[in-house]
Amino acid sequence: MPEPQPFAEALSSSPQLFARLLPTVYFDKYLSLDPPIRPSLRSPTQFRPCSINTSALPNTFGSSVVRMGECIAVCGITGYIIDSTEAGPSALYTNVDIVGRTGPPQSELMSMSEWMYKTALATKLFDPAQLRIEDTAQTVVLQAQIQLLSQMYSGDVAWAALLAALAVTRIPKAIPADDEETLTADFGTEPVVRFSKTETTKLELNYEKLPWCVNFGVMDDTGLVLADMEGRVEEVSVEGRITIVTSSGNSSIQNLSISAGKSIISKEHIRQCISFAKHRAAELDSILNSQIYQNNGNGW
C-alpha cells in the first residue's frame, strides 16, 4: 500500500480535495494572485459565457435552453384556461426543479420559485389583458416549468431561461370545442373552449429591452466585487451578495436586493454593480436577439 501522505501534501496534490475540505482557503489562494483570478479562471468582474437556444421543446407555448458556464436551465411555457374570477394576482406561475430529482421539494428550490414568481409579478413582464378570451369570462394562465441540470442553484440562469422562453411564446387561440375534441374548460353557461392547434398569437412583452437578473458578491476582507458568482466554492466563500434585475441602457432598476453578511457594502459597490449589470443585460439582449433572428428571420 502507498505511504499515507501528510495532510498539506495531500491537499497540494489534489485541488479538488482542497476545494472540498477548505473552500474558503482555496478561494483566497486564487484571489491573492496578482492579478487576482478565480478557480474558474475568470477575473473578478468577468461574466460566464452564455448561450441561449429558443423553441427547443415540443408541446409548449414557448421554450428555451440557457447555459451559463456549467449551469444549464431549461424552461417550458404552457397554459390552461380558467374562469377570470378565479385568477390570482399574476397570469404567470413559476416552478423550479432539478432534472431527475425525486422526493419532496427542497427549500432552496421553493425559495427560487417564489422569488421568480414575485419578480415576474413586480416587473410586469406582460399585460395579462392579452390573455383574456374574447366574449367569455375566461382567461389563459401561463405556467413556467424551469428545470436545472445541476445542483448549482443559479437564479440568474433560471430567470434568463424564463425571459428567453417568454420572448418566443405564442398563445394558442381559444376557440369553441366540438364534441369530438378534448374539453379544456367547461363553466356551465360559459362557452366550452379549447386551444386551437394551428392559430396562435405572439405574447407581447412590456419591454423593448428585457430585465435580466445579474448577481454579484463582495468579499468581506478586501471589498473586492465578484461578478456572476458560480459554484460551491464561491457560494460558501462570499457572504456579501448583490442581486440586480435591470435592463440595458438608461432604464430604471426593476429589483435590487442586498445581503451584506460580514461584508461592508458601500454606495460605490452598488454603483459599480449596476454599471456591470447593465453591460451584462445588453450582452444577453444581443445573444437572445441573435438566436431568435436565426430561427425566425427577425428579432423578438
N, C-alpha and C positions, 0 to 999 in steps of 0.2 A: 504493500500500500504506500502511496506517496506520503512524504512527511507533511504534517499539518503546517500550513503557512501562518505566520504571525498575522494578527488582525489587520494592521496597517498595510502589510504587503498584499494581503488578500484583496483589500479594497482597491489598491492601486492597480492590481492586475485585472479587476473586474468592475468597470464603470457602472454596469447595470446593478451590481450588488451595492456599490457605493451609493447610487441614486436611490435605491430602495430603502437602505438602512439609515442613511443620513442625508435626506433630500435637501435640507436647508444648507448644510455644509457643502454639499456637491454643487448646488446652485451658486453659492457665494464664490466658490473657486473659479467658476467661469466669469462671473461679473467682476472679479478682481483683476482680470487680464486687462491689458492696455493695447487697443481699445476694448471695452467690455463686450462680452458676447454671451449668448445664452446656450444651453445644452443643445438646442435645436439648430445652432449655428446662425441664428438670426441676431441682428443687432437689437439693442433695447427697443428702438422705435420702428423696427421693421415688421410689416404685417405678413401673415401667412399667404402663400399663393392660393388663389381661389379659382375654381371652375364651376360653372353653372350650366346645367342641361335642363331644358324645359320640355313639357309634353311627353314625358318618358313612360308614364304609366297608363295602361288601358283602363276603361270603365271609370274615369274620373272626369270632373268638370275642368280641372287643371292640375298640373303636377310638375314637380321639379326634383332634381338631384343636385345638391350643393356639396362641394368638398372644399374645406379649408385645412391645409396641412394634412394631418392624419384623421381629422374628424369629418364624417360624412353624414348628411341628413337627407332623408327622402320625404317629400311631402305630397300627399294626395288630397285634393279638394273634392268632396262630394256634397250632396244636399238632400233635403227632404222638404215636404210640403206640410205646413201646419196651419191651423186657424190663427189669424192675426192676433186675436185676443189672448192666445196662449204664448205669443212670442215674448221673449225676455228682453233685457236692455240691449243685447247685441244680436246681430244677424250672423255672427261668426263665432264658432266654438272650436277650441283647440285641444288636442290631446297629444302628449309627447311620450314616447316609449322607446325601448331598445329592441332591436330586431332579435327574435328568438328568446326573449326573456319570459320566464314563467313566474307565477306567484302573484301576490298582491302588489299593488302599485308602490313604488319606492318614494320616500318623502321628497327626494331631490327632483324626481320626475314630476311629481304632483305640483311642486312649487314652480317648476319651469312652465308647466301647462297653465297654471294660474297667472303667472307673470305675462305670458304671451297673450292670454285672453284679455287681461286688463290693459295691456299696452295696445293691443289692436282696438279695443274699445275707446281708449283715451286718444289715440291718434286719428280716429275716424277715417280709416283707410278707404272706405267707400260709403256711398249714400244707400242705406238699406231700402229706400223707396223704390229703387230699380228692381228689387226682388219681389215686390208685391205683384200678385196675379190680377190682371185686369178683370173687372166685372165680377169679382168674388171677394170674400172676406178672408182670403188665404194669402200666405206668403211663403217664400222659399227661405230656408235657413241653411247656412253653409257649415260644413263640418270639415276641419282640417286635421288630418292624421299625420303626425310627424314621427318618423322612425329614425332613430340614431343607430349607426352601425358600429358604435364603440361605447365604452363605458365613460368616455370623457364627456361630461355634461356641458356642452358648449352652447349657451343660449344664443349667441350671435349667429352661429351656423344654423340653428333651428329657425331663428327669425328670418334669416336670409332665404331659407327654403320656403317659408310661408310667403314672403313677398314675391319670390320668383313664380310660385305656383299661382298666386292671385293675379299676377300680371298677365298670365295667359289663360285665365279662367273664362270659360264661356258657359252661360247658364242655359240649359235646355228650356225651350218654350213649354209652358204648361198648357195643355190642350185637353178638351173633354175626352174622357176614356169611354170606349165602347165595351160591350160585354165580353169581348174576346181578349181584352187587354188586362194585365195585372193592375189592379187599382192601387194608386199611390195614396189617395186620401178620399175619405167619404164623410162629409159632415152633415148628413141629413138633408136639409133643404138646400145646402150649398151644392154647386155643380161638382160632380166627381171628375177629378182631373188626374192627369199623369204627365210625365215628362216626354216630350217629343224625342224620337230617336234621330231626327235629322235637322230640326230647326233649333238654332242656338243664338244667343245674344252675348256679346262681349261684356264682361263685368268692367264697368268704368271706375277706375280708382280716382281718388281725390287729389292725387299728387302728380305733378309733372315730373318731379324728382322724388324717388321713394325714400322714406325714412328708415335708414339702416341702423342696426344695433352694433356698436363698437365697444369693446371692453379694454380697460387699462388696469395696471397695477402700479402701486407706488411703494418703493422699498422703505421700510421704517427707519433704517440707519442712514442711508445716503440720500433719500428723497428722489432716487432715480425713477423715471417713468418707464414702464414697460408696456408697450402696445400689444394688444391682441394676444393675451395670455393663453397658454395651451398646455395640457398635460398635468400629471400629478405633481411633479417636482415644482412647477411654478405655482400650482394651486396651493400647496402647503407651505411654500416659502414666502409668499407675498400676502400680507394682511390688508393693506390699503387697496381698495377697489373703487374704480370709477366706471360706471356704465352709462353710455350716452346713446340716445336714439335721435338721429338727426338726418336731414337731407343735405346734399351738397349745396354750395353757393351761399347766398345771404339769408337763407330761410332760418326760422327760429328753431330752437332746440325743442323737440317733442317730449323728451323724457331725459332726466338726469338723476342718477342715484349714486350716492357716495357712502361707502363703508370704510371708515378710517382705520379701525383696529388700533394698533400701536403706532401707525404712521401719522405723520403730520402732513395733511393735505392742504396746500395753500391755494390762493386765488390764481397764482401763476401756474400751478399744476393743472387747475381746471381749464384755464385759457389754453394751455398747451395741448391738453387732451381734446378740447373742442376743435382746435385747428387740425389736429391729426385726424379726428373723426370725420370732418367734412371732406378732407382729401380722400379718405378711405371710401366714403359714401360716393364720391364722384367716380372712383375706380370701379366700385361694384355696379353702379349705374351703367358704366360703359361695358362691363363684362356681360351683364344681363341683356342690354340692348343689342349687343353684337350677336348673342345667341338667338334671340328672337328674330333678328333680321335674317340670320342664316336659315331659320326654319320657315319664315313667312314672307320674307322679302321686304318687311317694314318693321320698325321698332314698336315697343309697347306704348 
